[in-house]
Amino acid sequence: MVKSLFGAIAGFFVVIVVGSLVLEQFPQLQPLWEETQVMAKSLYATAAAKYGVAGAVILIAGVLIMFGTSSKRNT
């Protein structure tokens, strides 16, 4: 459990570092990033108003877990 928690924290910091490097190298992506932040804040505010703060956090965590654990299979 500690290993997976450490991996999640390390992955979070890698995303932050890579994201800041990408935004430094490609400044034209800054408006897209700002619009994404506005949309995410709006979605969170809507979920928090409807389900409460704890419900919104659980919903967001559930969606992230669902996307993180989904696998594509060729059938």
N, C-alpha and C positions, 0 to 999 in steps of 0.2 A: 504494500500500500504506500509506503514511504517512497519507494522507487517510482511508482506511477505519479505520485504527487510531485516529486522532484522533476520528473520528465515533463509534466504539464507546465510547471513554472518555467523550466528551461525553454520549452517550446514557445511560451508566451513572450519571453524576452527575445528570442530569435525573431519572432514576427515583428516585434517593436523595432529592433535594430534594422532588419531588412526593409521594413516599411519606411523608416526614416532615411535610409540610404537611397531607396527608390525615389522618394519625394525630393531628395536633394539632387539626384541625377536627372530627373524628369519633372521640372517645375510645372509643366503644363498639366500634370495630373492633380495639382493642388485643388482646383475647383471641383473636380470629381470627388476627391476625398472629403471636401467640405460638405458637398451635397449628400454623400453617404452618411456622414455624421449627423446631419440634420434629419435624414430619414430614419436613422436608427433611434435617435432621441425621440422622435415623434411616435414611432412604433412602441417604444418603451413606455412613454407617457400614456398612450392609449391602453396598453395592456395593464399598466398600474392602476389606471382609473377603473377599468372593468373588473380586474381580478385582485387588486391590491398589490402592494409591493412584493410581498413574499410569493404570491401566486405568479406575478410577472417574472420574478427571478427563477422560480421553478420551471415555468414554461420555457424561458430562454435556455436554461440549462438542458432541459429535455430535448429541445430542438437541436442544440449543438451536439448532444450525445447521439441523437438519431443520425445526424449527418456524419458524425465522426466514426460511427460504427457500421454504417451501411457499406455493403460491398456489391460490386457489379459482377454479375455472373453471365458468361456467354452460354446461352442455351440454344 
